[in-house]
Amino acid sequence: MHDDDNPKTEAGDLTELSSEVTTRFLKMSLDGPKKPIDSLLDRLRDAPEKEFFAGLLEQATGRTAAELQPILCTKDGELNDVLGFKNQSVELFRQYKDLQSHLSATAIYFSAIASALANHGKKITSQSNEELEAAILDLAATVDPPWADMFINAVEQLRSHG
């Protein structure tokens, strides 16, 4: 074997990669880069505490879950408040401090989008319906009521008016 046959990088010999690392690289190349929703869903699935999602929303907004539920999960909430949360999430993404803040931004972003759909019949994102539906369904399957109910209602709205 010639030295040219052995792939190398500045970091070293690529033939020494473990099968786990190789599999991960292959999966990344097939799936593309991980999206923020994927990181959130992974963390929600691993979270032992039921209140983790609500805690992320609280961190993103500075409001308690009890204050957020009527705004996001009912038709009593104002659309302007929901739009404000979505805009706030975009700003949080720009300020990226750490994984926790990124998860909080993702949580409030999708919650605001789902709330606008479920409670106001408005789509406030340019994401495709297919991409949005997949993310919202995954969230609905991962969180508890009343958040799950809001996500389910959003998917129903998306499908009926999509």
Buried (B, 14 or more C-beta within 10 A) or exposed (E): EEEEEEEEEEEEEEEEBEEEEEEEEEEEEEEEEEEBBBBBBEBBEEBEEEEBBBBBBBBBBEBEBEEBBEBBBEEEBEBEBBBBBBEBBEEBBEEEEEEEBBBBBBBBBBBBBBBBBBBBEBBBBEBEBEEBBBBBBBBBEBBEEBBBBBBBBBBEBBEEEE
